[in-house]
Amino acid sequence: MRYCNRCGADVSFIVPAGDSLPRFVCNSCGHIHYENPRLVVGCVATWEERILICRRAIEPQLGFWTLPAGFMENGETTTEAATRETMEEAGAKIIVDAPFAMVSIAHINQVHLFYRGRLASPDYAAGEESLEVALVAANEIPWNELAFRSVRHCLERFLEDRASGRFQFHETALTPLASTP
Amino acid sequence: MRYCNRCGADVSFIVPAGDSLPRFVCNSCGHIHYENPRLVVGCVATWEERILICRRAIEPQLGFWTLPAGFMENGETTTEAATRETMEEAGAKIIVDAPFAMVSIAHINQVHLFYRGRLASPDYAAGEESLEVALVAANEIPWNELAFRSVRHCLERFLEDRASGRFQFHETALTPLASTP
């Protein structure tokens, strides 16, 4: 960030009076540009025993499999975000049951929130951001071709909870993968 | 938003190619300025049976009581945000137990997330954003002087769950209050 989005003047990265962290502050009008983590909201949705997954048509992780999910938009609730993303990416209408997993990923300033839900019908179709969409049984999940660690976490907890007969709400945090020498 | 924060040129509020919602897009460099909901994270923290509350020293709702909570910062987890906010606003060190309540407030582009936790010791002190801090019993909660509806929701669910002996994770959405004629 180099310019104030209110007046167009230069900004400086400084700690505002009364604050404890540096922010981009306009050198002319004084406007403070806060930057905050973003919510990525999605759903592990099932039809009978099968789970809805999408193969990504966009970067990052193009070609890898994921759960339908995306950035929450202004003006919607978390439930609405999960429902919209599942329709956009997988062409599937869902009934949302409950929040299921929340994953903080501090190094990329994101919080991933997954609901669990059910397809209203066995209809689905790849949206613009998906190469293909599938309903897979537990033993068909492409574990080695999953796009994101948060998706793996969510699927693992989902299968465990389903096997135990009791769904809970799961929270965790991911740290950067160790770099290999 | 009037100016691009990368190049300083004018922006237009238009639907970018491949998108479905209008965004502020730079007329010169094409940078898209996304705006997304913000997470407000806090804690209902107890010492023995008493609940930690703060009286706000800042707007909005100056002078009203709230749970320690504030905007999540980049680079932290949700648990870290709850811990930091409780230290900043109430001078109290907490042990976080579990996520407790999540409240979508679409009309102000916020999601409020409350943990439940316990004070590590009965020490607390008003931070810069608080006029005073108190540990109150259930029958001392100032219901008519609470700052926010999400705080009321959280406190009501907390007392119900504590009475029932079983804490759950609660999710809800708030809509604008009806205007009175």
Interface residues (C-beta under 8 A of the other chain):
Chain A: M1 R2 Y3 C4 N5 R6 C7 G8 V11 G18 S20 L21 F24 H33 Y34 E35 N36 P37 R38 L39 F71 M72 E73 N74 G75 E76 T77 T78 T79 E80 E88 A98 P99 M102 S104 A106 H107 N109 V111 E128 F169 E171 A173
Chain B: M1 R2 Y3 C4 N5 R6 C7 G8 V11 G18 S20 L21 F24 H33 Y34 E35 N36 P37 R38 L39 F71 M72 E73 N74 G75 E76 T77 T78 T79 E80 E88 A98 P99 M102 S104 A106 H107 N109 V111 E128 F169 E171 A173
